[in-house]
Amino acid sequence: MTPKFYDRAMDTGTVGEDGKPVYRMATYMLLQVDANNTVDREIRDEDKDRFPAEYAIYERTKQPDADGFPLAAWPGVNAAERQGLADRGIFTVEKLAETNMAKAPADMREAQARAKDFLQKTSEDGPKLAARIAELEDENAGLKEQIEDMKSAIEDLKAEAAKPKK
């Protein structure tokens, strides 16, 4: 009887200024009580007290990790894999890549292979991408300067056109 905590977008029943529904994030708990009964509802304070370890794992999966790329932000794992990895204390791509997964389920080992490929690719492409970003930033600054020059020229032309003709 181990609960799974998860986030769900809930319709508030109101609409925004644009006429679209407004949502709020809510934390839910899914708990299989027995073979015939499942609880799936918004959590209460007593749920956090009743299942502190499981809730701590859920909270940990939402926190960014200073020592790596968070699995929560990496599209290389699905929600089920991410939960299984969180249960094993793995919250970053780097930690996944370096953890001994020999006894882990096949999907975890496959996720580890993807993590290693991802880290290899980013380490190879990182310097190239940084150089390209710097190049684009310089180009963007030059274009912004040209736009300002054009705006100024347009204003000068408007002022000249507005002068009375002799």
DSSP file (Angstrom, degrees, kcal/mol; ACC not computed):
  #  RESIDUE AA STRUCTURE BP1 BP2  ACC     N-H-->O    O-->H-N    N-H-->O    O-->H-N    TCO  KAPPA ALPHA  PHI   PSI    X-CA   Y-CA   Z-CA
    1    1 A M              0   0    0      0, 0.0    32,-0.1     0, 0.0    30,-0.0   0.000 360.0 360.0 360.0  71.4    0.0    0.0    0.0
    2    2 A T        -     0   0    0     30,-0.1    30,-0.4    52,-0.0     2,-0.1  -0.923 360.0-140.5-107.9 122.9    2.4    2.6   -1.3
    3    3 A P        -     0   0    0      0, 0.0     2,-0.5     0, 0.0    28,-0.2  -0.406   3.0-144.1 -79.4 158.3    0.9    5.9   -2.6
    4    4 A K  E     -A   30   0A   0     26,-2.2    26,-2.6    -2,-0.1     2,-0.4  -0.993  12.5-153.6-118.4 123.8    2.0    7.7   -5.7
    5    5 A F  E     +A   29   0A   0     -2,-0.5     2,-0.3    49,-0.2    24,-0.2  -0.782  24.3 161.2 -95.7 141.3    1.9   11.5   -5.5
    6    6 A Y  E     -A   28   0A   0     22,-2.3    22,-3.8    -2,-0.4     2,-0.3  -0.970  36.0-106.7-153.6 165.5    1.5   13.4   -8.7
    7    7 A D  E     -A   27   0A   0     -2,-0.3     2,-0.4    20,-0.2    20,-0.2  -0.745  30.0-176.2 -99.2 145.5    0.5   16.8  -10.1
    8    8 A R  E     -A   26   0A   0     18,-2.6    18,-2.3    -2,-0.3     2,-0.5  -0.999  27.0-125.0-140.6 137.2   -2.8   17.5  -11.9
    9    9 A A  E     -A   25   0A   0     -2,-0.4     2,-0.5    16,-0.2    16,-0.2  -0.716  31.9-160.6 -79.9 126.3   -4.1   20.6  -13.6
   10   10 A M  E     -A   24   0A   0     14,-3.4    14,-2.3    -2,-0.5     2,-0.3  -0.927  18.5-123.0-115.5 132.2   -7.5   21.4  -12.1
   11   11 A D  E     -A   23   0A   0     -2,-0.5    12,-0.2    12,-0.2    14,-0.0  -0.568  15.7-154.9 -69.5 127.3  -10.1   23.6  -13.8
   12   12 A T  E     -     0   0A   0     10,-2.8    -1,-0.1    -2,-0.3    11,-0.1   0.592  35.6-117.6 -81.2  -9.9  -10.9   26.4  -11.3
   13   13 A G  E    S+     0   0A   0      9,-0.4     2,-0.3     1,-0.4    10,-0.1   0.527  83.3 101.4  83.7   5.5  -14.3   26.9  -12.8
   14   14 A T  E     -     0   0A   0      8,-0.4     8,-2.2     6,-0.0    -1,-0.4  -0.758  62.9-136.2-116.8 166.5  -13.4   30.5  -13.8
   15   15 A V  E     -A   21   0A   0     -2,-0.3     2,-0.0     6,-0.2     5,-0.0  -0.926  16.7-125.2-122.3 150.5  -12.3   32.1  -17.0
   16   16 A G    >   -     0   0    0      4,-3.1     3,-2.3    -2,-0.4     6,-0.1  -0.189  41.5 -88.1 -81.3 178.9   -9.6   34.6  -17.7
   17   17 A E  T 3  S+     0   0    0      1,-0.3    -1,-0.1     2,-0.1    -2,-0.0   0.764 128.7  59.2 -59.7 -25.2   -9.9   37.9  -19.4
   18   18 A D  T 3  S-     0   0    0      2,-0.1    -1,-0.3     3,-0.0    -2,-0.0   0.431 118.6-111.1 -85.1   1.6   -9.3   36.1  -22.7
   19   19 A G  S <  S+     0   0    0     -3,-2.3    -2,-0.1     1,-0.3    -1,-0.0   0.494  78.4 124.6  84.4   3.1  -12.4   33.9  -22.1
   20   20 A K        -     0   0    0      1,-0.1    -4,-3.1    -5,-0.0    -1,-0.3  -0.655  69.6 -91.1 -96.6 153.5  -10.3   30.7  -21.6
   21   21 A P  E     -A   15   0A   0      0, 0.0     2,-0.4     0, 0.0    -6,-0.2  -0.243  35.0-134.2 -61.5 149.5  -10.5   28.5  -18.5
   22   22 A V  E     -     0   0A   0     -8,-2.2   -10,-2.8    -6,-0.1    -8,-0.4  -0.901  23.7-164.7-105.4 134.3   -8.2   29.2  -15.6
   23   23 A Y  E     -A   11   0A   0     -2,-0.4     2,-0.3   -12,-0.2   -12,-0.2  -0.779   9.2-159.6-117.0 159.9   -6.4   26.2  -14.1
   24   24 A R  E     -A   10   0A   0    -14,-2.3   -14,-3.4    -2,-0.3     2,-0.4  -0.972  25.5-114.3-133.0 151.9   -4.5   25.6  -10.9
   25   25 A M  E     -A    9   0A   0     -2,-0.3     2,-0.4   -16,-0.2   -16,-0.2  -0.702  35.2-176.5 -85.4 137.2   -1.9   22.9  -10.1
   26   26 A A  E     -A    8   0A   0    -18,-2.3   -18,-2.6    -2,-0.4     2,-0.5  -0.985  24.3-127.3-133.2 144.0   -3.0   20.4   -7.4
   27   27 A T  E     -A    7   0A   0     -2,-0.4    16,-2.5   -20,-0.2     2,-0.3  -0.803  31.1-168.2 -92.2 129.5   -1.1   17.5   -5.9
   28   28 A Y  E     -AB   6  42A   0    -22,-3.8   -22,-2.3    -2,-0.5     2,-0.4  -0.764  13.4-143.4-115.9 160.4   -3.0   14.2   -6.0
   29   29 A M  E     -AB   5  41A   0     12,-2.9    12,-1.8    -2,-0.3     2,-0.5  -0.992   5.7-163.2-126.0 130.8   -2.4   10.9   -4.3
   30   30 A L  E     +AB   4  40A   0    -26,-2.6   -26,-2.2    -2,-0.4     2,-0.4  -0.966  18.2 173.6-111.6 120.4   -3.1    7.5   -6.0
   31   31 A L  E     - B   0  39A   0      8,-3.2     8,-3.5    -2,-0.5     2,-1.0  -0.977  27.8-147.8-135.8 120.4   -3.4    4.7   -3.5
   32   32 A Q  E     - B   0  38A   0     -2,-0.4     6,-0.2   -30,-0.4     3,-0.1  -0.779  18.7-179.6 -85.3 105.0   -4.4    1.1   -4.2
   33   33 A V  E     -     0   0A   0      4,-1.8     2,-0.3    -2,-1.0    -1,-0.2   0.933  63.7 -32.6 -74.0 -48.0   -6.1    0.1   -0.9
   34   34 A D  E >  S- B   0  37A   0      3,-1.6     3,-0.6    -3,-0.2    -1,-0.2  -0.862  83.0 -67.4-155.5-171.1   -6.9   -3.4   -2.0
   35   35 A A  T 3  S+     0   0    0     -2,-0.3     3,-0.1     1,-0.2    -2,-0.0   0.758 132.6  31.5 -60.4 -25.6   -7.7   -5.3   -5.2
   36   36 A N  T 3  S+     0   0    0      1,-0.1     2,-0.5    -4,-0.0    -1,-0.2   0.503 111.0  67.7-111.1  -6.5  -11.1   -3.6   -5.5
   37   37 A N  E <   +B   34   0A   0     -3,-0.6    -4,-1.8     2,-0.0    -3,-1.6  -0.963  48.9 173.7-128.8 126.7  -10.5   -0.2   -4.0
   38   38 A T  E     -B   32   0A   0     -2,-0.5     2,-0.5    -6,-0.2    -6,-0.2  -0.991  18.0-150.0-128.2 136.2   -8.3    2.7   -5.3
   39   39 A V  E     +B   31   0A   0     -8,-3.5    -8,-3.2    -2,-0.4     2,-0.4  -0.923  20.8 168.0-105.4 126.4   -8.1    6.2   -3.8
   40   40 A D  E     +B   30   0A   0     -2,-0.5     2,-0.3   -10,-0.2   -10,-0.2  -0.849  28.4 122.4-138.6  99.1   -7.3    9.0   -6.3
   41   41 A R  E     -B   29   0A   0    -12,-1.8   -12,-2.9    -2,-0.4     2,-0.1  -0.945  66.8 -72.8-152.1 167.3   -7.8   12.4   -4.8
   42   42 A E  E     -B   28   0A   0     -2,-0.3   -14,-0.3   -14,-0.2    -2,-0.0  -0.421  63.3-105.3 -63.7 140.8   -6.2   15.7   -3.9
   43   43 A I        -     0   0    0    -16,-2.5     2,-0.3    -2,-0.1   -16,-0.1  -0.260  29.5-152.9 -72.2 157.9   -3.9   15.3   -1.0
   44   44 A R    >>  -     0   0    0     -3,-0.1     4,-1.1     1,-0.1     3,-1.1  -0.802  33.2-103.6-119.4 164.7   -4.6   16.4    2.5
   45   45 A D  H 3> S+     0   0    0     -2,-0.3     4,-1.5     1,-0.3     3,-0.3   0.870 121.0  58.5 -58.0 -36.9   -2.1   17.4    5.2
   46   46 A E  H 3> S+     0   0    0      1,-0.2     4,-2.4     2,-0.2    -1,-0.3   0.781  97.9  60.9 -66.9 -24.0   -2.6   14.0    7.0
   47   47 A D  H <> S+     0   0    0     -3,-1.1     4,-2.2     2,-0.2    -1,-0.2   0.897 103.2  50.2 -67.1 -39.1   -1.5   12.2    3.8
   48   48 A K  H  < S+     0   0    0     -4,-1.1     7,-0.2    -3,-0.3    -2,-0.2   0.886 114.3  44.9 -64.1 -38.1    1.9   13.9    4.0
   49   49 A D  H  < S+     0   0    0     -4,-1.5    -2,-0.2     1,-0.2    -1,-0.2   0.852 113.8  49.0 -73.8 -35.0    2.1   12.8    7.7
   50   50 A R  H  < S+     0   0    0     -4,-2.4    -2,-0.2     1,-0.2    -1,-0.2   0.833 125.5  27.0 -73.9 -33.1    0.9    9.3    6.9
   51   51 A F  S  X S+     0   0    0     -4,-2.2     4,-2.3    -5,-0.2    -1,-0.2  -0.504  71.6 154.2-127.4  62.8    3.3    8.7    4.0
   52   52 A P  H  > S+     0   0    0      0, 0.0     4,-2.2     0, 0.0     5,-0.1   0.869  73.3  49.3 -64.5 -37.8    6.3   11.0    4.7
   53   53 A A  H  > S+     0   0    0      2,-0.2     4,-1.9     1,-0.2     5,-0.1   0.933 113.9  45.1 -67.5 -44.6    8.9    9.0    2.8
   54   54 A E  H  > S+     0   0    0      1,-0.2     4,-2.1     2,-0.2   -49,-0.2   0.887 114.3  49.0 -66.5 -38.8    6.8    8.7   -0.3
   55   55 A Y  H  X S+     0   0    0     -4,-2.3     4,-2.8     2,-0.2    -1,-0.2   0.881 108.4  54.4 -68.6 -36.5    5.8   12.4   -0.2
   56   56 A A  H  X S+     0   0    0     -4,-2.2     4,-2.4    -5,-0.2    -2,-0.2   0.894 108.0  49.8 -63.0 -39.9    9.5   13.4    0.3
   57   57 A I  H  X S+     0   0    0     -4,-1.9     4,-1.8     2,-0.2    -2,-0.2   0.928 110.6  49.9 -63.9 -44.7   10.4   11.5   -2.9
   58   58 A Y  H  X S+     0   0    0     -4,-2.1     4,-0.7     1,-0.2     3,-0.2   0.939 112.2  47.4 -58.4 -47.7    7.6   13.2   -4.8
   59   59 A E  H >X S+     0   0    0     -4,-2.8     3,-1.0     1,-0.2     4,-0.6   0.893 109.0  55.1 -60.4 -40.1    8.8   16.6   -3.5
   60   60 A R  H >< S+     0   0    0     -4,-2.4     3,-0.8     1,-0.3    -1,-0.2   0.842 100.0  59.4 -64.2 -34.2   12.4   15.7   -4.5
   61   61 A T  H 3< S+     0   0    0     -4,-1.8    -1,-0.3    -3,-0.2    11,-0.2   0.732 105.3  50.9 -68.0 -19.9   11.4   15.0   -8.0
   62   62 A K  H << S+     0   0    0     -3,-1.0    -1,-0.2    -4,-0.7    -2,-0.2   0.613  92.6  90.6 -90.8 -13.8   10.1   18.6   -8.4
   63   63 A Q  S << S-     0   0    0     -3,-0.8     9,-0.1    -4,-0.6     2,-0.1  -0.657  79.5-119.9 -89.3 135.7   13.3   20.2   -7.1
   64   64 A P        -     0   0    0      0, 0.0     2,-0.5     0, 0.0     5,-0.1  -0.441  27.3-132.1 -67.0 147.4   16.0   21.3   -9.4
   65   65 A D    >   -     0   0    0      3,-0.3     3,-1.3    26,-0.2    -5,-0.0  -0.897   4.5-150.1-107.2 126.7   19.3   19.6   -8.7
   66   66 A A  T 3  S+     0   0    0     -2,-0.5    -1,-0.1     1,-0.3     3,-0.0   0.716  92.8  59.0 -67.5 -20.2   22.4   21.7   -8.5
   67   67 A D  T 3  S-     0   0    0      1,-0.0     2,-0.3    -3,-0.0    -1,-0.3   0.128 114.7 -15.4-101.5  23.3   24.6   18.9   -9.6
   68   68 A G  S <  S-     0   0    0     -3,-1.3    -3,-0.3    26,-0.1    -1,-0.0  -0.988  86.2 -48.4 169.7-176.4   23.1   18.1  -12.9
   69   69 A F        -     0   0    0     -2,-0.3    24,-2.7    -5,-0.1    25,-0.2  -0.725  62.5-119.1 -82.8 118.5   20.4   18.3  -15.5
   70   70 A P  B >   -C   92   0B   0      0, 0.0     3,-1.3     0, 0.0     4,-0.4  -0.324   5.6-139.6 -65.9 136.6   17.0   17.5  -13.8
   71   71 A L  G >  S+     0   0    0     20,-2.6     3,-1.2     1,-0.3     6,-0.3   0.823 102.3  66.9 -60.7 -30.7   15.2   14.4  -15.1
   72   72 A A  G 3  S+     0   0    0     19,-0.4    -1,-0.3     1,-0.3    20,-0.1   0.767 106.7  40.5 -62.6 -24.5   12.0   16.4  -14.8
   73   73 A A  G <  S+     0   0    0     -3,-1.3    -1,-0.3     3,-0.0    -2,-0.2   0.404  97.9  92.3-102.5   0.3   13.2   18.7  -17.6
   74   74 A W    X   -     0   0    0     -3,-1.2     3,-1.0    -4,-0.4    -5,-0.0  -0.850  60.0-157.1-102.2 122.6   14.7   16.0  -19.8
   75   75 A P  T 3  S+     0   0    0      0, 0.0    -1,-0.1     0, 0.0    -4,-0.1   0.444  77.6  90.4 -76.1   3.4   12.4   14.5  -22.5
   76   76 A G  T 3  S+     0   0    0     -5,-0.1     2,-0.3     2,-0.0    38,-0.1   0.547  87.1  47.5 -78.0  -6.7   14.6   11.3  -22.5
   77   77 A V  S <  S-     0   0    0     -3,-1.0     2,-0.1    -6,-0.3    -3,-0.0  -0.975  76.5-135.2-132.0 149.2   12.5    9.6  -19.9
   78   78 A N     >  -     0   0    0     -2,-0.3     4,-2.8     1,-0.1     5,-0.2  -0.404  38.7 -93.8 -92.3 177.1    8.7    9.3  -19.5
   79   79 A A  H  > S+     0   0    0      1,-0.2     4,-2.3     2,-0.2     5,-0.2   0.866 124.2  51.3 -61.4 -38.4    6.8    9.8  -16.3
   80   80 A A  H  > S+     0   0    0      2,-0.2     4,-2.4     1,-0.2    -1,-0.2   0.930 113.0  44.5 -66.7 -44.7    6.9    6.1  -15.3
   81   81 A E  H  > S+     0   0    0      2,-0.2     4,-2.7     1,-0.2     5,-0.2   0.920 112.2  53.1 -64.4 -42.6   10.7    5.9  -15.7
   82   82 A R  H  X S+     0   0    0     -4,-2.8     4,-2.4     1,-0.2    -2,-0.2   0.898 110.3  47.6 -60.2 -41.1   11.1    9.2  -13.9
   83   83 A Q  H  X S+     0   0    0     -4,-2.3     4,-2.3     2,-0.2    -1,-0.2   0.925 111.9  49.4 -66.5 -43.9    9.1    7.9  -10.9
   84   84 A G  H  X S+     0   0    0     -4,-2.4     4,-0.7     1,-0.2    -2,-0.2   0.892 112.9  47.4 -61.6 -39.0   11.1    4.6  -10.9
   85   85 A L  H ><>S+     0   0    0     -4,-2.7     5,-2.8     2,-0.2     3,-0.7   0.895 109.6  53.0 -68.7 -39.7   14.3    6.5  -11.0
   86   86 A A  H ><5S+     0   0    0     -4,-2.4     3,-1.9     1,-0.3    -2,-0.2   0.895 103.7  56.9 -61.8 -39.0   13.1    8.9   -8.2
   87   87 A D  H 3<5S+     0   0    0     -4,-2.3    -1,-0.3     1,-0.3    -2,-0.2   0.757 108.1  49.1 -62.2 -23.1   12.3    5.8   -6.1
   88   88 A R  T <<5S-     0   0    0     -3,-0.7    -1,-0.3    -4,-0.7    -2,-0.2   0.314 124.2-105.2 -97.6   6.5   16.0    4.9   -6.5
   89   89 A G  T < 5S+     0   0    0     -3,-1.9     2,-0.6     1,-0.2    -3,-0.2   0.715  77.0 135.7  80.0  21.0   17.2    8.4   -5.6
   90   90 A I      < +     0   0    0     -5,-2.8    -1,-0.2     1,-0.1    -2,-0.2  -0.910  11.4 151.4-108.7 118.0   18.1    9.4   -9.1
   91   91 A F        +     0   0    0     -2,-0.6   -20,-2.6    -3,-0.1   -19,-0.4   0.443  54.7  57.4-125.1  -5.1   17.0   12.9  -10.1
   92   92 A T  B  > S-C   70   0B   0    -22,-0.3     4,-2.2   -21,-0.1     5,-0.1  -0.903  75.5-123.2-129.5 158.6   19.5   14.0  -12.7
   93   93 A V  H  > S+     0   0    0    -24,-2.7     4,-2.5    -2,-0.3     5,-0.2   0.902 114.4  53.0 -62.6 -41.5   20.7   12.8  -16.1
   94   94 A E  H  > S+     0   0    0    -25,-0.2     4,-1.7     1,-0.2    -1,-0.2   0.917 108.9  47.9 -62.2 -43.9   24.3   12.8  -14.8
   95   95 A K  H  > S+     0   0    0      1,-0.2     4,-1.3     2,-0.2    -1,-0.2   0.894 111.5  51.6 -64.9 -39.2   23.3   10.6  -11.8
   96   96 A L  H  < S+     0   0    0     -4,-2.2     3,-0.4     1,-0.2    -2,-0.2   0.923 109.2  50.4 -61.4 -44.1   21.4    8.3  -14.1
   97   97 A A  H  < S+     0   0    0     -4,-2.5    -1,-0.2     1,-0.2    -2,-0.2   0.832 116.3  40.3 -64.7 -32.7   24.4    7.9  -16.4
   98   98 A E  H  < S+     0   0    0     -4,-1.7    -1,-0.2    -5,-0.2    -2,-0.2   0.576  91.3 102.8 -96.7  -9.4   26.8    7.1  -13.6
   99   99 A T  S  < S-     0   0    0     -4,-1.3     2,-0.8    -3,-0.4    -9,-0.0  -0.489  79.6-113.0 -77.9 142.2   24.6    4.8  -11.4
  100  100 A N        +     0   0    0     -2,-0.2     3,-0.2     1,-0.1    -1,-0.1  -0.655  40.7 171.3 -73.5 112.0   25.2    1.0  -11.5
  101  101 A M    >   +     0   0    0     -2,-0.8     3,-1.3     1,-0.2    -1,-0.1   0.087  35.2 120.3-110.6  20.7   22.0   -0.2  -13.1
  102  102 A A  T 3  S+     0   0    0      1,-0.3    -1,-0.2     7,-0.0     7,-0.1   0.837  84.8  35.4 -57.5 -35.9   23.0   -3.8  -13.6
  103  103 A K  T 3  S+     0   0    0     -3,-0.2    -1,-0.3     2,-0.0    -2,-0.1   0.388  97.4 106.8-100.1   3.1   20.1   -5.1  -11.5
  104  104 A A  S <  S-     0   0    0     -3,-1.3     5,-0.1     1,-0.1    -3,-0.1  -0.377  83.0 -85.0 -78.3 159.9   17.6   -2.5  -12.5
  105  105 A P    >>  -     0   0    0      0, 0.0     4,-1.8     0, 0.0     3,-0.8  -0.177  43.7-104.5 -59.7 159.5   14.7   -3.2  -14.9
  106  106 A A  H 3> S+     0   0    0      1,-0.3     4,-2.5     2,-0.2     5,-0.2   0.856 119.5  56.7 -57.5 -39.6   15.3   -3.1  -18.6
  107  107 A D  H 3> S+     0   0    0      1,-0.2     4,-2.0     2,-0.2    -1,-0.3   0.846 106.6  50.5 -64.8 -31.0   13.6    0.2  -19.1
  108  108 A M  H <> S+     0   0    0     -3,-0.8     4,-2.1     2,-0.2    -1,-0.2   0.887 110.3  49.0 -70.9 -39.2   15.9    1.8  -16.5
  109  109 A R  H  X S+     0   0    0     -4,-1.8     4,-2.0     2,-0.2    -2,-0.2   0.880 111.2  50.3 -67.7 -36.7   18.9    0.4  -18.3
  110  110 A E  H  X S+     0   0    0     -4,-2.5     4,-2.1     2,-0.2    -2,-0.2   0.897 109.4  51.0 -66.1 -39.8   17.6    1.8  -21.6
  111  111 A A  H  X S+     0   0    0     -4,-2.0     4,-2.3     1,-0.2    -2,-0.2   0.880 108.1  53.4 -63.5 -37.0   17.0    5.2  -20.0
  112  112 A Q  H  X S+     0   0    0     -4,-2.1     4,-2.5     2,-0.2    -2,-0.2   0.911 106.6  51.2 -64.6 -41.3   20.6    5.0  -18.7
  113  113 A A  H  X S+     0   0    0     -4,-2.0     4,-2.3     1,-0.2    -2,-0.2   0.908 110.8  49.1 -61.9 -40.9   21.9    4.4  -22.2
  114  114 A R  H  X S+     0   0    0     -4,-2.1     4,-2.6     2,-0.2    -1,-0.2   0.885 109.8  52.3 -64.4 -38.3   19.9    7.4  -23.5
  115  115 A A  H  X S+     0   0    0     -4,-2.3     4,-2.6     2,-0.2    -2,-0.2   0.920 109.5  48.3 -64.0 -43.8   21.3    9.5  -20.7
  116  116 A K  H  X S+     0   0    0     -4,-2.5     4,-2.4     2,-0.2    -2,-0.2   0.920 112.9  48.2 -63.3 -42.9   24.9    8.5  -21.6
  117  117 A D  H  X S+     0   0    0     -4,-2.3     4,-2.7     2,-0.2    -2,-0.2   0.916 111.6  50.8 -61.7 -43.3   24.2    9.3  -25.3
  118  118 A F  H  X S+     0   0    0     -4,-2.6     4,-2.7     1,-0.2     5,-0.2   0.930 111.8  46.0 -60.7 -47.4   22.7   12.7  -24.3
  119  119 A L  H  X S+     0   0    0     -4,-2.6     4,-2.0     2,-0.2    -1,-0.2   0.888 113.2  50.1 -65.7 -38.7   25.6   13.6  -22.1
  120  120 A Q  H  X S+     0   0    0     -4,-2.4     4,-1.8    -5,-0.2    -2,-0.2   0.941 112.8  46.7 -62.0 -47.6   28.1   12.6  -24.8
  121  121 A K  H  X S+     0   0    0     -4,-2.7     4,-3.0     1,-0.2     5,-0.2   0.909 112.9  48.3 -63.3 -44.0   26.2   14.6  -27.5
  122  122 A T  H  X S+     0   0    0     -4,-2.7     4,-2.0     1,-0.2    -1,-0.2   0.853 110.0  52.0 -68.8 -32.5   26.0   17.7  -25.4
  123  123 A S  H  < S+     0   0    0     -4,-2.0    -1,-0.2    -5,-0.2    -2,-0.2   0.855 115.4  42.1 -71.3 -31.5   29.6   17.6  -24.4
  124  124 A E  H  < S+     0   0    0     -4,-1.8     4,-0.5    -5,-0.2    -2,-0.2   0.901 123.2  36.9 -76.6 -42.6   30.6   17.3  -28.1
  125  125 A D  H  X S+     0   0    0     -4,-3.0     4,-3.0    -5,-0.2     5,-0.3   0.680  95.2  86.4 -85.7 -18.7   28.1   19.9  -29.3
  126  126 A G  H  X S+     0   0    0     -4,-2.0     4,-2.6    -5,-0.2     5,-0.2   0.906  91.0  43.4 -52.2 -54.1   28.3   22.3  -26.4
  127  127 A P  H  > S+     0   0    0      0, 0.0     4,-2.2     0, 0.0    -1,-0.2   0.892 115.6  49.7 -62.3 -38.1   31.2   24.4  -27.6
  128  128 A K  H  > S+     0   0    0     -4,-0.5     4,-2.3     2,-0.2    -2,-0.2   0.925 112.8  47.0 -64.5 -43.4   29.9   24.6  -31.2
  129  129 A L  H  X S+     0   0    0     -4,-3.0     4,-2.6     2,-0.2    -1,-0.2   0.892 110.2  52.3 -66.5 -39.4   26.5   25.7  -29.9
  130  130 A A  H  X S+     0   0    0     -4,-2.6     4,-2.2    -5,-0.3    -1,-0.2   0.910 110.8  48.3 -62.7 -41.5   28.0   28.3  -27.6
  131  131 A A  H  X S+     0   0    0     -4,-2.2     4,-2.2     2,-0.2    -2,-0.2   0.906 112.2  48.9 -65.0 -41.1   30.0   29.7  -30.5
  132  132 A R  H  X S+     0   0    0     -4,-2.3     4,-2.5     2,-0.2    -2,-0.2   0.893 110.0  51.3 -66.3 -39.2   26.9   29.8  -32.7
  133  133 A I  H  X S+     0   0    0     -4,-2.6     4,-2.5     2,-0.2    -2,-0.2   0.918 110.1  49.2 -62.9 -43.5   24.8   31.5  -29.9
  134  134 A A  H  X S+     0   0    0     -4,-2.2     4,-2.2     2,-0.2    -2,-0.2   0.905 111.1  50.6 -62.4 -40.7   27.5   34.2  -29.6
  135  135 A E  H  X S+     0   0    0     -4,-2.2     4,-2.4     1,-0.2    -2,-0.2   0.921 112.0  46.7 -61.8 -45.2   27.5   34.6  -33.4
  136  136 A L  H  X S+     0   0    0     -4,-2.5     4,-2.7     2,-0.2    -2,-0.2   0.863 109.7  54.0 -67.2 -36.4   23.7   35.0  -33.4
  137  137 A E  H  X S+     0   0    0     -4,-2.5     4,-2.2     2,-0.2    -1,-0.2   0.914 110.2  47.2 -63.5 -41.9   23.8   37.4  -30.4
  138  138 A D  H  X S+     0   0    0     -4,-2.2     4,-2.2     2,-0.2    -2,-0.2   0.930 113.2  48.3 -63.2 -45.5   26.3   39.6  -32.3
  139  139 A E  H  X S+     0   0    0     -4,-2.4     4,-2.3     1,-0.2    -2,-0.2   0.906 111.0  51.4 -61.1 -42.0   24.2   39.5  -35.5
  140  140 A N  H  X S+     0   0    0     -4,-2.7     4,-2.5     2,-0.2    -1,-0.2   0.899 108.2  51.1 -62.7 -42.0   21.1   40.3  -33.4
  141  141 A A  H  X S+     0   0    0     -4,-2.2     4,-2.0     1,-0.2    -1,-0.2   0.910 110.6  49.6 -62.5 -41.6   22.8   43.4  -31.9
  142  142 A G  H  X S+     0   0    0     -4,-2.2     4,-2.2     2,-0.2    -2,-0.2   0.899 111.0  49.0 -63.6 -41.0   23.8   44.6  -35.4
  143  143 A L  H  X S+     0   0    0     -4,-2.3     4,-2.4     2,-0.2    -2,-0.2   0.885 108.9  52.6 -66.7 -39.0   20.2   44.1  -36.6
  144  144 A K  H  X S+     0   0    0     -4,-2.5     4,-2.2     2,-0.2    -1,-0.2   0.905 109.1  50.4 -62.7 -39.8   18.8   46.0  -33.6
  145  145 A E  H  X S+     0   0    0     -4,-2.0     4,-2.3     2,-0.2    -2,-0.2   0.913 109.8  50.3 -63.9 -42.6   21.2   48.9  -34.4
  146  146 A Q  H  X S+     0   0    0     -4,-2.2     4,-2.5     2,-0.2    -2,-0.2   0.895 108.9  52.3 -62.3 -39.7   20.1   48.9  -38.0
  147  147 A I  H  X S+     0   0    0     -4,-2.4     4,-2.7     2,-0.2    -2,-0.2   0.921 108.9  49.5 -63.0 -43.7   16.4   49.0  -36.9
  148  148 A E  H  X S+     0   0    0     -4,-2.2     4,-2.2     1,-0.2    -1,-0.2   0.909 110.9  50.1 -62.5 -41.1   17.2   52.0  -34.7
  149  149 A D  H  X S+     0   0    0     -4,-2.3     4,-2.3     1,-0.2    -2,-0.2   0.909 111.6  48.5 -62.0 -41.9   18.9   53.7  -37.6
  150  150 A M  H  X S+     0   0    0     -4,-2.5     4,-2.6     2,-0.2    -2,-0.2   0.898 109.5  52.0 -66.6 -40.4   15.9   53.0  -39.9
  151  151 A K  H  X S+     0   0    0     -4,-2.7     4,-2.4     1,-0.2    -1,-0.2   0.923 110.9  48.4 -60.0 -43.5   13.5   54.3  -37.2
  152  152 A S  H  X S+     0   0    0     -4,-2.2     4,-2.3     1,-0.2    -2,-0.2   0.914 111.2  49.5 -63.3 -43.2   15.5   57.5  -37.0
  153  153 A A  H  X S+     0   0    0     -4,-2.3     4,-2.4     2,-0.2    -1,-0.2   0.893 110.6  50.8 -64.2 -39.3   15.6   57.9  -40.8
  154  154 A I  H  X S+     0   0    0     -4,-2.6     4,-2.7     2,-0.2    -2,-0.2   0.919 109.4  49.9 -64.3 -43.6   11.8   57.4  -41.0
  155  155 A E  H  X S+     0   0    0     -4,-2.4     4,-2.4     2,-0.2    -1,-0.2   0.902 110.4  50.7 -62.2 -39.9   11.2   60.0  -38.3
  156  156 A D  H  X S+     0   0    0     -4,-2.3     4,-2.4     2,-0.2    -2,-0.2   0.919 111.5  48.1 -62.7 -43.5   13.5   62.4  -40.3
  157  157 A L  H  X S+     0   0    0     -4,-2.4     4,-2.5     2,-0.2    -2,-0.2   0.893 111.2  50.3 -64.4 -40.1   11.5   61.7  -43.4
  158  158 A K  H  X S+     0   0    0     -4,-2.7     4,-1.8     2,-0.2    -2,-0.2   0.917 111.4  48.4 -62.7 -43.3    8.2   62.2  -41.6
  159  159 A A  H  X S+     0   0    0     -4,-2.4     4,-0.7     1,-0.2    -2,-0.2   0.905 112.4  48.5 -64.1 -40.9    9.4   65.5  -40.2
  160  160 A E  H >< S+     0   0    0     -4,-2.4     3,-0.7     1,-0.2    -2,-0.2   0.898 111.8  49.4 -65.3 -41.0   10.6   66.6  -43.7
  161  161 A A  H 3< S+     0   0    0     -4,-2.5    -1,-0.2     1,-0.2    -2,-0.2   0.803 106.8  56.4 -68.3 -29.3    7.3   65.7  -45.2
  162  162 A A  H 3< S+     0   0    0     -4,-1.8    -1,-0.2    -5,-0.2    -2,-0.2   0.654  84.1 103.0 -78.9 -15.2    5.3   67.5  -42.6
  163  163 A K  S << S-     0   0    0     -4,-0.7     2,-0.1    -3,-0.7    -3,-0.0  -0.399  86.4-100.2 -67.0 143.5    7.1   70.8  -43.3
  164  164 A P        -     0   0    0      0, 0.0     2,-0.3     0, 0.0    -1,-0.1  -0.379  37.4-120.2 -64.9 143.2    5.0   73.3  -45.3
  165  165 A K              0   0    0      1,-0.1    -4,-0.0    -4,-0.1    -3,-0.0  -0.615 360.0 360.0 -85.4 143.8    5.9   73.3  -49.0
  166  166 A K              0   0    0     -2,-0.3    -1,-0.1     0, 0.0     0, 0.0   0.425 360.0 360.0 -96.0 360.0    7.1   76.6  -50.5
